[in-house]
C-alpha cells in the first residue's frame, strides 16, 4: 500500500439519507475520499454499501444530506446531477455483476467506456493502458464479451471504466465469484491503478483483502457507519476480526 498522506477531499458525503420507498437504506452516512486514497467499505449483505455507490453515481437520489465532489478544486453537487453528467465529471462506476455487454466484443465494450470523449489520441493511449494492465483483454479483443470467464469479465469491466479516464473510481465487489488466484490479481491491479493517481472507493466483502490495500476504511451495518479508521488499524480491531474473519476474542 502506498504510504503517501492524502490531503484534499475528492468526495465528501455528509449525513446522507437514502430510501427505497418506505425502507430507510442509508441512515446519516458521513465519509470522504481524499486525493490519492483507496477507501474501502465493508459490511454484510444489505448493509447499504452498493446503495451508497449507486447514490454517488446518480442512480439513486438522497432524501437528505450532502454529496459533494471536488475535481481539480471545483465543487459539484452530485445530489442534483444526472448519471451521464456524473460520468462526464470523471466518476466511473464498476457495478456488482460487472454489467458488460455480452453480445459486443471486448474491444467494443472498451470503446463504450470512452463514449463521452472526443480526444482520439487520448482514447488510443488509454486503450493501450487497459491492454497493458489486462493482457488477456488484448488476446480476446475480437471475442464476444459473453464468452469470457468471470475473471476476464471483471477485468473488462474495470478496463471499460478506465477508458473514461476517471478522477474517481467506484468499484463494487470486484472479487465476487472469483477464484483466490484471480482475487490476488484483481487487487494487485486495483493497487496499481491507485498508484498512478486515481482515488478509489471500494465496496468489498473480502474484508481482509480490502483493508490490506486500503488507506482508510469504513464498516457499515444496516445503513450506518459504525467504525472507521486506517486500513491496517481496522484489520487489527477485535470487532472487525470477530465479525469478518471468524476469529475469537
JOWO-V859956 format. One line per field, one symbol per residue. phi: phi as a letter, one per 40 degrees, with the letter a starting at -180 (. if undefined). burial: + if it has 9 or more other ideal C-beta (glycine too) atoms within 8 Angstrom, else -. Layout:
# JOWO-V859956
phi = ???
burial = ???
This chain:
# JOWO-V859956
phi = .ccdbcbcccbbbbfcbbbbgccccbbgcbaabbdgcbbbbbicdgchccdccccccgcbbccahbbbbbcfgcbbcccbccdcccdcchbbbcccgggccccccdccccdccbcccbcccccccccccccccbdccccbdccccccccdccccdcccdcccccfccabbbbfccdgccdccddcccccdccdccchccbbbcaccccccccbccbabbbbfgbcbaaicdcccdccdcccccbbgccc
burial = +----+--+++++-+++++-----+++++-+-+++++++++++---++++++++++++---+--+++++++----++++-+-+-+++-+++++++--+-+---+++-+++++++--+----++--++-+++-++--+--++-+-+--+-++++++++++++++++++++++++++--+---++-+++-++++++---+++++++--+++++++++++++++-+++-+++-+--++-+--+++-++----
